[in-house]
């Protein structure tokens, strides 16, 4: 039998084997921190992992441990202290039909410290009020259900919520809502950014936007990637001035990704972010952290099994702070999976 930590190591060691190991992973790649990373897994099999890398500043990553709905329901026994106290949430999820939900995403903000408590997102594709209220209640943030319900009504047509959660450890306990944009809507925004500004204002985000922010947003909408918009709703019901924009690059192979970074859309985006001073040249090492291979692994118990191991770039994300066009940070999300 393979332990969760053994699968994690097989993926992590391959992703961190390139020349960009120090630039991307920082101290989290050091052997002395491996046991602490193992603790975050809680011995539970995962469906996917995402490593969220900053593209400037201190190297390292935040860890997303994703459990899809079917996997959660296969094992309905969860201790109350799971992931720092989310066992009840997992038990509730396993017992619910959860139609319209993809699963749960446990996120450790490791750059805030290896002992920081995680937050959890509900990942959905057609949520119902009952599911969301149950999620927030069992995640320990029942009042956030009210915030979500009210803000959900204000989202413009074509904005489809696909994840939500509350960061209880941060000031204002922000409720985070990520919404996918339809291709038609994205195209309309690219042609007239004031349409996006008007829709963004309907959510409660501070408007009007500065011309600098309009120009930057329009530049992003013109890239050939699906996009989602992330807003934060504070305890008093206001939308904060932090706006997240994610671009989905897709699961392309390592060579295609390297070509895109060299002379394609991904490279153009990174060079734009360098001009905005939210990325340095560490992005050039991202293709080296991706792979797809078949490997025979040996467990500590003597078992042997062939796995398909993969690592792909999933998203590139930029955050703005305020309506004046100030850019806050940029991140890259690497998706890891073993099948």
C-alpha positions as CSV (number, residue, x, y, z in Angstrom):
1,X,0.0,0.0,0.0
2,X,1.3,3.4,-0.9
3,X,1.1,6.2,1.7
4,X,0.0,9.6,0.7
5,X,3.4,11.0,1.6
6,X,5.1,8.7,-0.9
7,X,2.9,9.9,-3.7
8,X,3.5,13.5,-2.7
9,X,7.3,12.9,-2.7
10,X,7.2,11.3,-6.2
11,X,5.4,14.4,-7.6
12,X,7.3,17.0,-5.6
13,X,10.8,15.6,-6.3
14,X,10.1,15.6,-10.0
15,X,8.7,19.1,-10.0
16,X,11.6,20.5,-7.9
17,X,14.4,18.7,-9.8
18,X,15.0,21.5,-12.4
19,X,17.5,24.3,-12.3
20,X,14.9,26.6,-11.0
21,X,14.5,24.7,-7.8
22,X,15.8,27.5,-5.5
23,X,14.1,30.3,-7.5
24,X,10.7,28.7,-7.4
25,X,10.6,26.6,-4.3
26,X,12.9,28.4,-1.9
27,X,13.4,26.9,1.5
28,X,10.4,24.6,1.1
29,X,12.5,22.4,-1.2
30,X,15.0,21.8,1.7
31,X,14.9,18.3,3.2
32,X,14.4,19.7,6.7
33,X,11.0,21.0,5.8
34,X,9.7,17.8,4.1
35,X,8.2,16.3,7.3
36,X,6.3,19.5,7.9
37,X,4.9,19.3,4.4
38,X,3.9,15.7,5.0
39,X,2.0,16.8,8.1
40,X,-0.2,19.0,6.0
41,X,-1.4,16.0,4.0
42,X,-2.9,14.4,7.2
43,X,-2.3,11.0,5.6
44,X,-5.4,11.4,3.4
45,X,-5.3,10.5,-0.3
46,X,-5.7,13.6,-2.5
47,X,-7.2,14.0,-6.0
48,X,-5.0,16.9,-7.1
49,X,-2.4,19.3,-5.7
50,X,-1.7,22.8,-6.7
51,X,1.4,24.7,-5.9
52,X,0.9,28.4,-6.0
53,X,4.1,30.2,-6.7
54,X,4.7,34.0,-6.4
55,X,6.4,35.4,-9.5
56,X,8.3,38.0,-7.5
57,X,9.5,38.5,-3.9
58,X,10.2,35.6,-1.5
59,X,10.4,32.2,-3.2
60,X,8.1,29.4,-2.0
61,X,4.6,28.3,-2.6
62,X,1.1,27.9,-1.1
63,X,-0.2,24.3,-1.1
64,X,-3.7,23.4,-2.4
65,X,-4.9,19.9,-1.4
66,X,-7.9,19.1,-3.6
67,X,-10.4,16.4,-2.8
68,X,-13.1,15.7,-5.5
69,X,-16.6,14.9,-4.4
70,X,-16.5,11.2,-5.3
71,X,-13.3,10.7,-3.3
72,X,-14.7,12.4,-0.3
73,X,-17.9,10.2,-0.4
74,X,-15.9,7.0,-0.7
75,X,-14.4,7.5,2.8
76,X,-17.1,8.9,5.1
77,X,-15.0,8.7,8.3
78,X,-13.2,11.9,9.1
79,X,-11.6,12.9,12.5
80,X,-12.7,16.3,13.8
81,X,-9.1,17.6,13.8
82,X,-8.5,16.9,10.1
83,X,-6.7,19.8,8.5
84,X,-6.7,21.8,11.7
85,X,-10.4,21.2,12.5
86,X,-12.2,20.6,9.2
87,X,-13.2,17.0,9.9
88,X,-16.8,17.9,10.5
89,X,-16.9,19.7,7.1
90,X,-15.6,16.6,5.3
91,X,-18.1,14.4,7.1
92,X,-21.0,16.7,6.2
93,X,-19.8,16.7,2.5
94,X,-19.6,12.9,2.4
95,X,-23.2,12.6,3.7
96,X,-24.7,15.1,1.3
97,X,-25.7,14.5,-2.3
98,X,-23.8,17.6,-3.3
99,X,-25.2,17.9,-6.7
100,X,-23.4,20.7,-8.5
101,X,-20.2,20.5,-6.5
102,X,-16.7,19.4,-7.5
103,X,-15.2,19.0,-4.0
104,X,-13.2,20.8,-1.4
105,X,-9.9,22.6,-1.7
106,X,-7.7,22.9,1.4
107,X,-5.2,25.7,1.1
108,X,-2.1,26.2,3.3
109,X,-0.6,29.7,3.0
110,X,2.9,28.3,3.6
111,X,4.7,31.6,3.0
112,X,2.9,32.9,6.1
113,X,4.6,30.1,8.0
114,X,4.6,26.3,8.0
115,X,2.3,26.3,11.1
116,X,-0.4,28.6,9.7
117,X,-3.9,27.1,9.7
118,X,-5.5,26.5,6.3
119,X,-8.7,27.7,4.7
120,X,-11.1,25.6,2.6
121,X,-12.8,26.4,-0.6
122,X,-16.0,24.8,-1.9
123,X,-15.5,24.1,-5.6
124,X,-18.8,24.1,-7.5
125,X,-20.3,24.3,-11.0
126,X,-23.9,25.0,-10.2
127,X,-24.2,25.5,-6.4
128,X,-27.5,25.5,-4.6
129,X,-28.2,27.8,-1.6
130,X,-28.6,24.8,0.7
131,X,-25.2,23.4,-0.3
132,X,-23.4,26.8,0.2
133,X,-25.1,27.4,3.6
134,X,-24.2,23.9,4.7
135,X,-20.6,24.4,3.6
136,X,-20.2,27.7,5.5
137,X,-21.9,26.3,8.6
138,X,-19.7,23.3,8.8
139,X,-16.6,25.3,7.9
140,X,-17.3,27.4,11.0
141,X,-18.4,30.6,9.2
142,X,-22.2,30.4,9.2
143,X,-22.6,34.1,8.9
144,X,-20.7,34.0,5.6
145,X,-23.6,32.1,4.1
146,X,-25.6,35.4,4.3
147,X,-22.8,37.3,2.7
148,X,-22.5,34.8,-0.1
149,X,-26.3,34.6,-0.8
150,X,-26.6,38.4,-1.0
151,X,-23.5,38.9,-3.2
152,X,-24.5,36.0,-5.4
153,X,-27.6,37.9,-6.4
154,X,-25.5,40.9,-7.5
155,X,-23.1,38.9,-9.8
156,X,-23.6,40.0,-13.4
157,X,-25.1,37.6,-16.0
158,X,-22.3,35.4,-17.4
159,X,-20.3,35.3,-14.1
160,X,-20.5,31.7,-12.9
161,X,-19.3,31.2,-9.4
162,X,-17.0,28.1,-9.2
163,X,-15.3,28.4,-5.8
164,X,-15.9,30.2,-2.6
165,X,-14.5,30.2,1.0
166,X,-13.7,32.3,4.0
167,X,-10.2,33.3,5.1
168,X,-11.0,33.5,8.9
169,X,-7.4,34.2,9.8
170,X,-7.2,37.4,7.8
171,X,-8.5,40.9,8.8
172,X,-12.1,41.3,8.0
173,X,-12.6,37.5,7.4
174,X,-12.9,38.0,3.7
175,X,-15.4,35.8,1.8
176,X,-13.8,35.0,-1.5
177,X,-15.9,34.3,-4.6
178,X,-14.3,33.2,-7.9
179,X,-16.5,33.5,-11.0
180,X,-15.8,32.1,-14.5
181,X,-16.5,34.4,-17.4
182,X,-18.3,33.0,-20.5
183,X,-16.2,33.3,-23.7
184,X,-18.8,35.6,-25.2
185,X,-18.6,38.0,-22.2
186,X,-14.8,37.9,-22.1
187,X,-14.8,38.9,-25.8
188,X,-17.2,41.8,-25.2
189,X,-15.0,43.0,-22.3
190,X,-12.0,42.9,-24.5
191,X,-13.7,45.1,-27.1
192,X,-15.1,47.6,-24.6
193,X,-13.5,47.5,-21.1
194,X,-16.1,49.9,-19.8
195,X,-18.7,47.1,-20.0
196,X,-16.5,45.2,-17.5
197,X,-16.2,48.3,-15.4
198,X,-20.0,48.6,-15.2
199,X,-20.4,44.9,-14.3
200,X,-17.7,45.0,-11.8
201,X,-19.4,48.0,-10.2
202,X,-22.6,46.0,-9.9
203,X,-20.8,43.6,-7.6
204,X,-20.0,46.4,-5.2
205,X,-16.3,46.8,-6.2
206,X,-15.2,50.5,-5.9
207,X,-15.6,52.3,-9.2
208,X,-14.9,54.3,-11.4
209,X,-11.7,52.7,-12.4
210,X,-8.7,54.8,-13.4
211,X,-7.7,54.8,-17.0
212,X,-4.5,53.0,-16.1
213,X,-6.5,50.1,-14.6
214,X,-8.9,50.0,-17.6
215,X,-5.9,49.7,-19.9
216,X,-4.3,47.0,-17.8
217,X,-7.5,45.0,-17.6
218,X,-8.2,45.3,-21.3
219,X,-4.7,44.0,-22.0
220,X,-5.5,40.9,-20.0
221,X,-8.8,40.3,-21.6
222,X,-7.1,40.3,-25.0
223,X,-5.0,37.2,-24.2
224,X,-6.3,33.9,-25.6
225,X,-7.1,32.3,-22.2
226,X,-10.3,31.6,-20.3
227,X,-10.6,33.9,-17.3
228,X,-12.1,34.1,-13.9
229,X,-12.6,37.1,-11.6
230,X,-12.1,37.0,-7.8
231,X,-13.7,39.4,-5.4
232,X,-13.5,39.5,-1.6
233,X,-16.5,40.4,0.6
234,X,-15.7,41.7,4.1
235,X,-17.6,41.0,7.3
236,X,-19.7,44.2,6.9
237,X,-20.8,43.1,3.4
238,X,-18.6,45.5,1.4
239,X,-16.5,44.3,-1.5
240,X,-12.9,45.0,-0.8
241,X,-10.6,46.8,-3.2
242,X,-8.6,43.6,-4.0
243,X,-9.4,42.3,-7.4
244,X,-8.0,39.0,-8.7
245,X,-7.9,38.0,-12.4
246,X,-6.9,34.5,-13.4
247,X,-6.0,33.2,-16.9
248,X,-6.3,29.4,-17.5
249,X,-3.4,28.3,-19.7
250,X,-4.6,24.7,-20.0
251,X,-2.9,21.3,-19.7
252,X,-0.4,21.7,-22.6
253,X,2.8,19.6,-22.6
254,X,6.2,20.7,-21.4
255,X,7.6,21.5,-24.9
256,X,4.5,23.4,-25.9
257,X,4.6,25.4,-22.7
258,X,8.2,26.2,-23.1
259,X,7.5,27.4,-26.7
260,X,4.6,29.6,-25.4
261,X,6.9,31.1,-22.8
262,X,9.6,31.6,-25.3
263,X,7.7,33.2,-28.2
264,X,4.0,32.8,-27.5
265,X,1.1,34.2,-25.4
266,X,2.5,33.0,-22.1
267,X,5.8,34.7,-22.6
268,X,4.1,37.9,-23.8
269,X,2.0,37.9,-20.6
270,X,5.1,37.4,-18.4
271,X,7.0,40.2,-20.1
272,X,4.0,42.4,-19.6
273,X,3.9,41.6,-15.9
274,X,7.7,42.3,-15.7
275,X,6.9,45.8,-17.1
276,X,4.2,46.1,-14.3
277,X,7.0,45.1,-11.9
278,X,5.1,42.2,-10.4
279,X,7.2,39.4,-11.9
280,X,11.0,38.8,-12.2
281,X,12.6,36.2,-14.4
282,X,11.8,33.2,-12.3
283,X,8.8,32.5,-14.6
284,X,11.4,31.2,-17.1
285,X,11.8,28.1,-14.8
286,X,8.1,27.2,-14.7
287,X,8.3,24.8,-17.7
288,X,11.1,22.8,-16.0
289,X,8.6,22.1,-13.1
290,X,6.2,20.4,-15.5
291,X,6.2,16.8,-16.7
292,X,4.1,13.8,-17.7
293,X,5.6,10.4,-17.3
294,X,4.8,6.8,-16.5
295,X,6.8,5.5,-13.5
296,X,6.9,2.3,-11.4
297,X,7.0,3.4,-7.7
298,X,8.0,1.2,-4.8
299,X,6.4,1.7,-1.4
300,X,8.0,1.4,2.0
301,X,5.7,-1.7,2.5
302,X,7.2,-3.4,-0.5
303,X,4.4,-2.8,-2.9
304,X,5.1,-1.9,-6.5
305,X,2.7,0.0,-8.9
306,X,2.9,1.9,-12.1
307,X,1.6,5.5,-11.9
308,X,1.0,8.2,-14.5
309,X,2.6,11.3,-12.9
310,X,1.9,14.7,-14.3
311,X,2.6,18.3,-13.5
312,X,1.0,21.1,-15.6
313,X,0.7,24.9,-15.5
314,X,-2.9,25.5,-14.6
315,X,-3.4,29.2,-14.0
316,X,-1.6,32.6,-14.1
317,X,-3.1,35.1,-11.7
318,X,-2.7,38.9,-11.1
319,X,-4.2,40.9,-8.2
320,X,-5.0,44.6,-8.3
321,X,-5.5,46.7,-5.2
322,X,-7.7,49.7,-5.5
323,X,-9.4,51.3,-8.6
324,X,-6.3,53.3,-9.6
325,X,-4.6,50.4,-11.4
326,X,-2.1,49.5,-8.7
327,X,-1.0,45.9,-9.2
328,X,-0.4,43.9,-6.0
329,X,1.1,40.6,-7.0
330,X,1.2,37.8,-9.6
331,X,1.3,34.0,-9.2
332,X,1.5,30.8,-11.2
333,X,-0.3,27.6,-10.3
334,X,1.2,24.3,-11.0
335,X,-1.1,21.3,-10.9
336,X,0.2,17.9,-9.8
337,X,-1.6,14.6,-10.1
338,X,-0.9,10.8,-9.8
339,X,-3.2,8.3,-11.4
